[in-house]
Each structure stands twice: as C-alpha cells, then as structure tokens.
Amino acid sequence: MAQRGITEAKMVSHRTARVQAGVLLACGLMALNVRANDPKPTPDNTIHVELSELVKPQSFARALKFWVADVTDRSGNAQPMLVLKARNGIFLDRTPAEITKEGLTNCLKSADMLAVDRDSADFILTVYLFRFGLRDSSGMDYFGKVELAVMVKNPKTGKSQQVAAAGTSIANVALRKKNLQKNVLENINTAFGDALRNLLRGEKLRDAVTALDVPAADKTPAARTAPAAAETPAVQE
C-alpha cells in the first residue's frame, strides 16, 4: 500500500509539472505573437519632433549661464518612441530624452545663456521627463502632453530647487494616414514648445534662481585710504 501511495503521488506530480510547462509554453507563444503584431518603425511612420520656434528665456537680475546636465525618462513607458499604436503605429525618430535635451539646449544657446561647460555654469539643470507624446484619446481628438520637472542646482553652494512645467495641445483625428501623422507631429510640437515656454519664462524658474543665486564676489579693488599726514614736531626756542 505504501509503495502504491508513493507511485500515485509521483504520477500526480508529473501531471502537475506537465500542466505547468504547458501553461508557460502557451504564455510564451502568446507573448511572441503579441510582439510580432506590434507596429515597427519605418521611414513612412516616423516623425521628427523639433521646435518650430525657439523659446526665448526670461531675463534675470544679472547675466547667468546654464548647463543642461542630463535628461532622464521617468515615464515608465517601455516603448517611449512609439507615440501611437493604432494605424500601423507612429514613431519618434529619437528618444524623448534626446529631443528634450536638444530643444532646451538650443533655447538657452539662442539667448547666449548656455554655459561653455559644466564648470563655468552658474546653474546646472537636470531634467526628468514624466510624459512626452499623446494622452489617451477620446476617439475624436488626440491630446498631446509634455510633462517634466527640472532640478535647478547652484554648483557653488550645492543647493537646489525643483521646477515643474507642462505643455498640452489638441488636434482633430484625420482619416488619411499622412494627415494623421501631420496632426500628431503638430500636436506634439505644440505641447513640447508650451512645456519649454512654461519652464523658461515661468515664475517658478525665476523664483528658484532668485532664491539660489549667489552673486559673484565684487572684484572692484577697495579704495585705499590716504595715510595720515605726519605731525610736524614743535620747534623749541
């Protein structure tokens, strides 16, 4: 009886193992099938996001230089370059992080506010991207949104403050694929430009810079005090 119980237990164990293996195999095949059906980037479904007009940053109390250190994608999106999955997909030609760093750097450079290097900068900007592309669609419109946060750091003091900025836009859905790509591109470009405008011209950045700024030491030599005239000794008669 004991031997029979052991044999039955082994048979149950083998059947369970085969069922588990079958389930894992089926899941693997389904995952492969889903990936095979995902849209792939091609020259015909890829768009180039670029600012149509550079944003002029606001002026500060004194001339300042900024350095864009890093741009990190914190969206959690496994496919950050895929902005639309329907209609065989629409892809970005670069990652959102690359697009953002290029756009922000060019805006600062156009206003002569980009430092030559990190060491010469008055402020270091570290950017975190939380959204770049399209929001969920209602079926009739596409909503573009770019959302980011920038850590503004004074390298001289080590102190920093965070500045958040976002940009949105809306465009109608087009029936033809070419028109759809054009609308999506304009939509994302507008949202991207709005986000950088709200960052570079916003009160939050001005307040952060004002709080963190340490003016350069006054290098004007102090006026030298003329030495006191020596007293003339009294003449004894």
C-alpha positions as CSV (number, residue, x, y, z in Angstrom):
1,M,0.0,0.0,0.0
2,A,2.8,2.4,0.9
3,Q,4.5,1.7,-2.4
4,R,1.2,2.3,-4.3
5,G,0.7,5.6,-2.5
6,I,4.2,6.7,-3.5
7,T,3.6,5.7,-7.1
8,E,0.3,7.7,-7.3
9,A,2.0,10.7,-5.7
10,K,4.7,10.6,-8.3
11,M,2.1,10.4,-11.1
12,V,0.2,13.4,-9.8
13,S,3.5,15.3,-9.5
14,H,4.4,14.5,-13.1
15,R,0.9,15.5,-14.4
16,T,1.2,18.8,-12.5
17,A,4.6,19.5,-13.9
18,R,3.3,18.9,-17.5
19,V,0.4,21.2,-16.9
20,Q,2.6,24.0,-15.6
21,A,5.0,23.5,-18.5
22,G,2.1,23.7,-21.0
23,V,0.8,26.9,-19.4
24,L,4.3,28.5,-19.5
25,L,4.7,27.5,-23.1
26,A,1.3,28.9,-24.1
27,C,2.1,32.2,-22.3
28,G,5.4,32.4,-24.1
29,L,3.8,31.8,-27.5
30,M,1.1,34.4,-26.8
31,A,3.8,37.0,-25.8
32,L,5.7,36.2,-29.0
33,N,2.6,36.6,-31.1
34,V,1.8,40.0,-29.4
35,R,5.3,41.3,-30.1
36,A,5.1,40.0,-33.7
37,N,1.9,42.0,-34.2
38,D,3.3,45.2,-32.7
39,P,3.9,48.0,-35.2
40,K,7.5,48.5,-36.3
41,P,9.2,51.9,-37.1
42,T,9.7,52.6,-40.8
43,P,10.6,55.7,-42.8
44,D,6.9,56.1,-43.6
45,N,5.6,56.0,-40.0
46,T,8.4,58.0,-38.3
47,I,8.1,61.7,-37.4
48,H,10.8,64.3,-36.5
49,V,9.8,66.4,-33.5
50,E,11.5,69.8,-33.4
51,L,10.7,73.2,-32.1
52,S,9.2,75.3,-34.9
53,E,10.3,78.4,-32.9
54,L,12.9,78.6,-30.2
55,V,11.7,79.8,-26.8
56,K,13.4,83.0,-25.6
57,P,14.2,82.6,-21.9
58,Q,13.3,85.3,-19.4
59,S,15.9,87.8,-18.2
60,F,17.3,87.7,-14.7
61,A,18.8,90.3,-12.4
62,R,22.3,89.5,-13.8
63,A,23.7,87.6,-16.8
64,L,23.5,83.9,-16.0
65,K,24.8,80.8,-17.7
66,F,23.0,77.4,-17.5
67,W,24.2,73.9,-18.3
68,V,21.9,71.0,-19.2
69,A,23.4,68.0,-17.5
70,D,21.1,65.1,-18.0
71,V,17.6,64.3,-19.2
72,T,16.1,61.2,-17.7
73,D,12.9,59.5,-18.8
74,R,10.7,58.7,-15.8
75,S,7.6,57.9,-17.8
76,G,7.9,54.2,-17.3
77,N,7.0,53.7,-20.9
78,A,8.5,50.5,-22.3
79,Q,8.3,52.0,-25.9
80,P,9.0,55.7,-25.5
81,M,9.4,56.3,-29.2
82,L,6.0,54.8,-30.1
83,V,3.5,57.6,-29.7
84,L,0.5,56.0,-31.4
85,K,0.0,52.2,-31.8
86,A,-3.1,52.3,-34.0
87,R,-3.0,52.6,-37.8
88,N,0.3,50.7,-38.0
89,G,1.9,53.0,-35.5
90,I,3.6,56.4,-35.4
91,F,7.1,56.6,-34.0
92,L,9.6,59.3,-33.0
93,D,12.9,59.3,-34.8
94,R,14.7,59.9,-31.5
95,T,14.0,59.3,-27.8
96,P,12.0,61.9,-25.9
97,A,15.1,62.5,-23.7
98,E,17.2,63.3,-26.7
99,I,14.6,65.6,-28.2
100,T,14.1,67.5,-24.9
101,K,17.8,68.0,-24.3
102,E,18.3,69.3,-27.8
103,G,15.4,71.7,-27.6
104,L,16.3,73.1,-24.1
105,T,19.9,73.5,-25.1
106,N,19.1,75.3,-28.3
107,C,16.8,77.7,-26.5
108,L,19.4,78.6,-24.0
109,K,22.1,78.9,-26.7
110,S,20.0,81.2,-28.8
111,A,19.8,83.7,-25.9
112,D,23.5,83.4,-25.0
113,M,22.6,81.7,-21.7
114,L,24.2,78.3,-22.4
115,A,27.5,77.8,-20.5
116,V,30.6,76.6,-22.4
117,D,30.9,73.6,-20.0
118,R,29.6,72.4,-16.6
119,D,32.3,74.0,-14.6
120,S,31.6,77.5,-15.9
121,A,27.8,77.4,-15.3
122,D,26.0,79.4,-12.7
123,F,23.3,76.8,-12.6
124,I,23.1,73.1,-13.5
125,L,19.8,71.8,-14.9
126,T,18.8,68.1,-14.5
127,V,15.6,67.2,-16.3
128,Y,13.2,64.4,-15.5
129,L,10.5,63.5,-18.2
130,F,7.2,62.1,-16.9
131,R,5.3,62.3,-20.2
132,F,6.1,63.0,-23.8
133,G,3.7,62.3,-26.6
134,L,-0.1,61.7,-26.7
135,R,-2.6,61.2,-23.9
136,D,-5.4,58.8,-24.1
137,S,-7.7,59.8,-27.0
138,S,-11.5,60.2,-26.8
139,G,-11.7,58.8,-30.3
140,M,-12.3,62.1,-31.9
141,D,-9.3,64.1,-30.8
142,Y,-5.7,63.5,-29.8
143,F,-4.3,65.2,-26.8
144,G,-0.6,66.0,-26.7
145,K,1.1,66.4,-23.4
146,V,4.7,67.0,-22.3
147,E,5.3,67.0,-18.6
148,L,8.7,67.5,-16.9
149,A,10.5,68.5,-13.8
150,V,13.8,70.3,-13.6
151,M,16.2,70.2,-10.7
152,V,17.9,73.6,-10.7
153,K,21.3,73.4,-8.8
154,N,23.7,76.1,-7.8
155,P,27.1,74.3,-8.0
156,K,28.8,76.9,-5.8
157,T,26.5,76.2,-2.8
158,G,25.3,72.8,-3.6
159,K,21.7,73.9,-3.0
160,S,18.9,73.1,-5.4
161,Q,15.2,73.5,-6.1
162,Q,12.7,71.6,-8.3
163,V,10.7,73.4,-11.0
164,A,7.8,71.6,-12.8
165,A,6.4,72.5,-16.2
166,A,4.0,71.1,-18.6
167,G,2.5,71.7,-22.1
168,T,-0.7,70.5,-23.8
169,S,-2.3,70.6,-27.1
170,I,-5.2,69.1,-29.0
171,A,-5.7,68.1,-32.7
172,N,-8.5,66.5,-34.6
173,V,-8.2,63.0,-35.8
174,A,-7.5,62.6,-39.6
175,L,-8.8,59.9,-41.8
176,R,-5.8,59.6,-44.0
177,K,-2.6,58.3,-42.5
178,K,-0.4,61.2,-43.9
179,N,-2.8,63.7,-42.4
180,L,-2.8,61.8,-39.2
181,Q,1.0,61.9,-38.9
182,K,0.9,65.6,-39.7
183,N,-1.6,66.3,-37.0
184,V,0.2,64.2,-34.4
185,L,3.5,65.9,-35.2
186,E,2.0,69.4,-34.9
187,N,0.3,68.3,-31.7
188,I,3.5,67.1,-30.0
189,N,5.5,70.0,-31.3
190,T,3.0,72.4,-29.8
191,A,2.9,70.6,-26.4
192,F,6.7,70.5,-26.4
193,G,7.0,74.2,-27.1
194,D,4.4,75.1,-24.4
195,A,6.3,73.0,-21.8
196,L,9.6,74.7,-22.5
197,R,7.9,78.1,-22.6
198,N,6.3,77.5,-19.2
199,L,9.7,76.4,-17.9
200,L,12.0,79.1,-19.3
201,R,9.5,82.0,-19.0
202,G,7.7,80.9,-15.8
203,E,7.7,82.3,-12.4
204,K,8.8,79.1,-10.8
205,L,12.2,79.2,-12.5
206,R,12.6,82.9,-11.7
207,D,11.8,82.3,-8.0
208,A,14.2,79.3,-7.9
209,V,17.0,81.2,-9.5
210,T,16.4,84.2,-7.2
211,A,16.5,82.0,-4.1
212,L,19.6,80.1,-5.1
213,D,21.7,82.8,-6.8
214,V,24.9,83.9,-5.1
215,P,26.2,87.0,-6.9
216,A,29.9,86.9,-7.9
217,A,32.2,88.5,-5.4
218,D,32.8,92.1,-6.0
219,K,36.2,92.2,-7.7
220,T,36.5,96.1,-7.6
221,P,39.5,96.9,-5.6
222,A,38.7,98.8,-2.4
223,A,39.7,102.5,-2.4
224,R,42.9,102.9,-0.4
225,T,42.8,105.3,2.5
226,A,45.4,108.0,2.3
227,P,47.9,107.7,5.2
228,A,47.5,110.4,7.8
229,A,49.9,113.3,7.5
230,A,52.8,113.1,9.9
231,E,52.7,115.6,12.6
232,T,55.3,118.3,12.4
233,P,57.4,118.4,15.6
234,A,57.2,121.6,17.6
235,V,60.2,123.8,17.3
236,Q,61.8,124.6,20.6
237,E,63.0,128.2,21.1
